[in-house]
């Protein structure tokens, strides 16, 4: 840290991304919850034909993308905001809706960026412990503050029902609730429809997981027009051209080929079940994941040892050192061949 670094951020602990090996073909990469499928040919063709010229700035309103998102989700364009990945929108939400008298609230085991966003936005935050079974404890969120809920949660994969969230949102009407639905397309219930009923609910989604666009960086939020307006104030104060022209066009093309996305999600769900059965046969215990990953532990070997031995066998998974989950590893659900490679490596390790 240089002597010029601001004291405002001297205690900031940055988010640590999953490993991105330089030689991808050398590894079975199951550590960052990317899709094993590329964008659809139709989406790529649409982007090739409809990308704004690169010598011009991108459309700051993302007009066509917002129009297609509003059509897809049955909301008005004024209810939609696009961002450079859902991470950017989540940061805006921390900055816009939290303050000294309204701290951020999120679970102790959840998306690792939340405490970083709170520190970056320089707002206080409260950590709400998960239940013993690692499920979300909504009752414990009954405090003063803005609630940030990943649903399904990461890295556990456990999901709340839309009815459970609605009960909380409706009774918590004087505070904002942000529901992060990065993994919702893999078996959980979305709360987008609830944004039409409750002006204190913001739903955030991403194109990174189910829509095969992790490298393109595209996310969006749906909510009451006043909430979207608040987020736009921050966006236009930081970077109006936050989404490049190709990404915006690829996003439209992806939405126009919804059948491709639905098919891929179905395959991931099938492969999640297939891999879970393989892991159970090898003595693993797992949470009830509704995401595109499995959260698993083994009674005879620590999570860190399994992670390191898998890496030696050229299989990458994600291990977290937090005490409550240090015995677990988060395993991205990939192709059937990748799941077979994982199972073969684990069988070798456990022997």
C-alpha positions in Angstrom: 0.0 0.0 0.0 1.5 3.3 -1.0 1.8 6.3 1.2 -0.7 8.1 -1.1 -3.5 5.6 -0.6 -6.5 7.2 0.9 -7.1 6.5 4.6 -10.8 6.1 3.7 -9.9 2.7 2.3 -6.9 1.6 4.3 -8.9 -1.1 6.0 -10.7 -2.3 2.9 -10.4 -6.1 2.2 -11.1 -6.7 -1.5 -13.1 -9.5 -2.9 -11.1 -12.5 -4.0 -12.3 -13.9 -7.4 -12.1 -17.5 -8.2 -8.9 -18.7 -9.9 -8.7 -18.1 -13.6 -5.9 -20.4 -15.0 -4.0 -19.1 -18.0 -4.2 -22.5 -19.7 -7.9 -23.4 -19.5 -7.6 -26.6 -21.4 -5.4 -28.0 -18.6 -8.1 -27.9 -16.0 -11.7 -29.0 -15.5 -12.9 -25.6 -14.3 -15.7 -25.9 -11.7 -14.8 -22.9 -9.5 -16.6 -19.8 -10.7 -20.1 -20.9 -11.7 -19.8 -20.1 -15.3 -22.0 -21.8 -17.9 -20.4 -24.7 -19.8 -22.4 -23.5 -22.9 -21.5 -20.7 -25.2 -24.0 -18.0 -26.2 -26.4 -19.2 -28.8 -25.6 -18.9 -32.5 -28.8 -16.8 -32.9 -27.6 -14.4 -30.2 -24.2 -14.1 -31.7 -25.6 -13.5 -35.1 -28.0 -10.8 -33.8 -25.1 -9.1 -32.0 -22.9 -9.1 -35.2 -25.7 -7.4 -37.1 -26.9 -4.9 -34.5 -23.8 -3.7 -32.6 -23.5 0.1 -32.6 -20.3 1.2 -34.4 -17.3 1.1 -32.0 -16.2 4.7 -33.0 -19.4 5.9 -31.3 -20.2 5.8 -27.6 -22.6 3.1 -26.5 -26.2 3.9 -25.9 -26.3 5.1 -22.2 -30.0 4.1 -22.0 -29.5 0.6 -23.5 -32.8 1.4 -25.2 -33.2 -1.9 -27.1 -32.0 -4.0 -24.3 -34.2 -2.3 -21.7 -37.2 -2.7 -24.2 -36.6 -6.4 -24.6 -36.1 -7.0 -20.8 -39.3 -5.1 -20.1 -41.1 -7.3 -22.6 -39.5 -10.5 -21.3 -40.5 -9.7 -17.7 -43.8 -7.9 -18.2 -42.7 -4.6 -16.7 -42.4 -1.1 -18.1 -39.0 0.2 -19.4 -38.9 2.7 -16.5 -38.7 -0.3 -14.1 -35.5 -1.6 -15.6 -31.8 -0.6 -15.2 -28.9 -2.4 -16.9 -25.4 -2.5 -15.4 -21.9 -3.7 -16.1 -22.6 -7.0 -14.4 -25.0 -7.3 -11.5 -22.1 -6.4 -9.2 -22.2 -2.8 -10.4 -25.9 -2.6 -9.7 -25.5 -4.1 -6.3 -22.8 -1.6 -5.4 -25.1 1.2 -6.6 -27.8 -0.2 -4.3 -25.4 -0.2 -1.3 -24.4 3.4 -2.0 -28.0 4.6 -2.8 -30.0 2.9 -0.1 -27.7 2.6 2.9 -26.5 5.3 5.3 -25.5 5.8 8.9 -29.1 5.6 10.0 -30.0 2.7 7.6 -27.2 0.2 7.7 -26.9 -2.7 5.2 -27.9 -6.1 6.4 -26.8 -9.4 4.9 -26.1 -13.0 6.0 -22.8 -14.1 7.5 -22.5 -16.8 4.8 -23.5 -15.2 1.5 -22.0 -13.5 -1.6 -18.5 -12.3 -0.6 -18.8 -9.0 -2.3 -21.5 -7.6 0.1 -19.1 -6.5 2.9 -16.8 -5.1 0.3 -19.6 -3.0 -1.3 -20.6 -1.7 2.1 -17.0 -0.7 2.9 -16.5 0.9 -0.6 -19.8 2.9 -0.1 -18.6 3.7 3.4 -21.8 2.6 5.1 -22.3 0.5 8.2 -23.5 -3.0 8.0 -25.0 -5.7 10.2 -24.2 -9.4 9.7 -27.1 -11.8 10.2 -26.1 -15.4 11.0 -27.6 -18.2 8.9 -29.5 -20.9 10.8 -27.6 -24.1 11.8 -28.8 -25.8 8.6 -27.3 -22.9 6.6 -30.7 -21.6 5.5 -31.6 -17.9 5.6 -33.0 -16.6 8.9 -35.5 -13.9 7.7 -36.8 -13.4 11.3 -33.3 -12.2 12.3 -33.6 -9.5 9.6 -36.3 -7.7 11.6 -34.0 -4.8 12.4 -33.5 -1.3 11.1 -31.6 -1.4 7.9 -31.6 -2.3 4.2 -31.8 -6.0 3.6 -29.7 -7.7 0.9 -30.7 -11.3 0.3 -29.1 -13.6 -2.2 -31.8 -16.1 -3.4 -30.6 -18.8 -4.0 -27.9 -17.9 -1.5 -24.3 -18.3 -2.4 -22.3 -20.4 -1.7 -25.0 -22.7 -0.1 -27.4 -22.8 -3.0 -30.4 -22.8 -0.6 -33.4 -20.8 -1.7 -36.3 -19.1 -0.1 -39.8 -19.3 -1.7 -41.3 -16.2 -3.3 -44.0 -16.4 -0.7 -41.5 -16.3 2.2 -39.9 -13.2 0.7 -43.2 -11.5 0.0 -44.2 -12.0 3.6 -41.0 -10.3 4.6 -41.2 -7.5 2.0 -44.8 -6.6 2.8 -44.3 -6.4 6.5 -41.0 -4.6 6.1 -42.5 -1.8 4.0 -40.6 1.1 5.4 -37.2 -0.5 4.5 -35.8 -1.6 1.2 -35.2 -5.2 0.3 -32.7 -6.1 -2.4 -33.1 -9.7 -3.7 -30.0 -10.9 -5.6 -31.3 -13.5 -8.1 -28.0 -14.4 -9.8 -28.9 -18.1 -9.7 -32.7 -18.0 -9.8 -33.0 -19.7 -13.2 -31.8 -23.1 -11.9 -34.8 -24.1 -9.8 -35.8 -21.2 -7.5 -38.7 -18.8 -7.6 -38.2 -15.3 -8.9 -39.6 -12.2 -7.1 -39.8 -10.0 -10.2 -43.6 -10.1 -10.2 -43.6 -8.8 -6.6 -41.9 -5.6 -7.7 -45.3 -4.6 -9.3 -46.9 -4.8 -5.8 -44.2 -3.5 -3.5 -42.2 -0.2 -4.0 -39.6 -1.3 -1.5 -38.4 -4.3 -3.4 -35.5 -4.3 -5.9 -34.6 -7.5 -7.8 -31.2 -7.9 -9.4 -30.3 -10.5 -12.0 -27.3 -11.3 -14.3 -26.6 -12.6 -17.7 -23.4 -14.4 -16.4 -24.9 -17.7 -15.2 -27.9 -19.0 -17.1 -27.4 -16.8 -20.1 -23.8 -17.8 -20.9 -22.4 -14.2 -20.8 -20.0 -14.1 -17.8 -17.3 -12.6 -19.9 -19.5 -9.9 -21.4 -20.5 -8.3 -18.1 -24.2 -7.6 -18.1 -26.7 -7.4 -15.3 -30.0 -5.7 -14.7 -32.3 -4.6 -11.9 -36.1 -4.5 -11.9 -38.1 -2.4 -9.4 -40.3 0.6 -8.7 -39.5 3.5 -11.1 -38.3 5.7 -8.2 -35.8 3.1 -7.1 -34.6 2.7 -10.6 -34.3 6.5 -10.8 -32.1 6.5 -7.7 -29.8 4.0 -9.2 -29.6 6.0 -12.5 -28.6 9.0 -10.5 -25.5 7.1 -9.4 -24.9 5.5 -12.8 -24.9 8.9 -14.6 -22.7 10.3 -11.9 -20.1 7.7 -12.5 -20.2 6.2 -16.0 -23.1 6.7 -18.3 -21.6 4.5 -21.0 -21.2 1.5 -18.6 -22.2 -1.2 -21.0 -20.4 -1.6 -24.3 -22.3 -1.8 -27.5 -21.5 -5.4 -28.3 -22.6 -6.6 -24.9 -25.9 -4.7 -25.1 -26.6 -6.2 -28.6 -25.7 -9.7 -27.4 -28.0 -9.3 -24.4 -30.9 -8.6 -26.8 -30.0 -11.5 -29.0 -29.9 -13.8 -25.9 -33.3 -12.7 -24.7 -34.7 -13.3 -28.2 -33.5 -16.9 -28.0 -35.1 -17.8 -24.7 -35.5 -21.4 -25.7 -31.8 -21.9 -25.8 -31.4 -20.5 -22.3 -34.3 -22.7 -21.0 -32.8 -25.8 -22.5 -29.3 -25.1 -21.0 -30.9 -24.6 -17.6 -32.7 -27.9 -17.8 -29.4 -29.6 -18.7 -27.7 -28.0 -15.7 -30.5 -29.1 -13.4 -30.2 -32.6 -14.7 -26.4 -32.6 -14.4 -26.7 -31.2 -10.8 -28.9 -34.2 -9.9 -26.5 -36.6 -11.7 -23.5 -35.2 -10.0 -25.2 -35.1 -6.6 -26.0 -38.8 -6.8 -22.4 -39.5 -7.7 -21.1 -37.5 -4.7 -23.6 -39.3 -2.4 -22.2 -42.6 -3.5 -18.7 -41.3 -2.5 -19.9 -40.3 1.0 -20.5 -36.6 0.5 -23.3 -34.6 2.2 -24.8 -31.6 0.3 -27.2 -28.7 0.8 -30.4 -28.6 -1.2 -29.0 -26.4 -4.0 -31.2 -24.6 -6.4 -28.2 -23.0 -8.1 -25.8 -24.1 -10.8 -23.4 -25.4 -8.2 -23.3 -28.0 -5.4 -22.1 -27.3 -1.9 -20.6 -30.5 -0.5 -18.6 -31.8 2.4 -17.1 -35.2 3.3 -16.9 -36.6 6.8 -13.5 -38.2 6.2 -11.5 -35.4 4.6 -11.4 -31.6 5.2 -12.7 -29.3 2.6 -9.3 -27.7 2.1 -7.6 -31.1 1.5 -10.2 -32.1 -1.0 -9.8 -28.7 -2.8 -6.0 -29.1 -2.9 -6.0 -32.7 -4.0 -8.6 -31.9 -6.8 -6.3 -29.1 -8.0 -3.4 -31.5 -8.1 -5.7 -33.7 -10.3 -6.4 -30.6 -12.6 -10.0 -30.1 -11.3 -10.7 -26.6 -9.8 -13.5 -26.1 -7.3 -14.0 -23.2 -4.8 -13.0 -23.5 -1.1 -13.9 -20.9 1.5 -11.9 -20.7 4.8 -14.8 -19.3 6.9 -15.2 -21.5 10.1 -18.8 -22.4 9.5 -18.2 -23.7 6.0 -14.5 -24.7 5.9 -15.5 -28.4 5.5 -17.4 -27.6 2.3 -16.4 -27.0 -1.3 -18.6 -25.2 -3.9 -18.6 -27.2 -7.1 -19.9 -25.6 -10.3 -22.3 -27.9 -12.3 -20.8 -28.2 -15.8 -21.3 -30.7 -18.6 -21.9 -34.3 -18.0 -18.3 -35.0 -19.1 -17.0 -32.5 -16.5 -19.1 -34.1 -13.8 -17.6 -37.5 -14.7 -14.1 -36.1 -14.5 -14.9 -34.7 -11.1 -16.3 -38.0 -9.8 -13.3 -39.9 -11.1 -10.9 -37.5 -9.5 -12.7 -37.7 -6.2 -12.9 -41.5 -6.3 -9.1 -41.5 -6.8 -8.5 -39.0 -3.9 -10.8 -40.8 -1.4 -9.2 -44.1 -2.0 
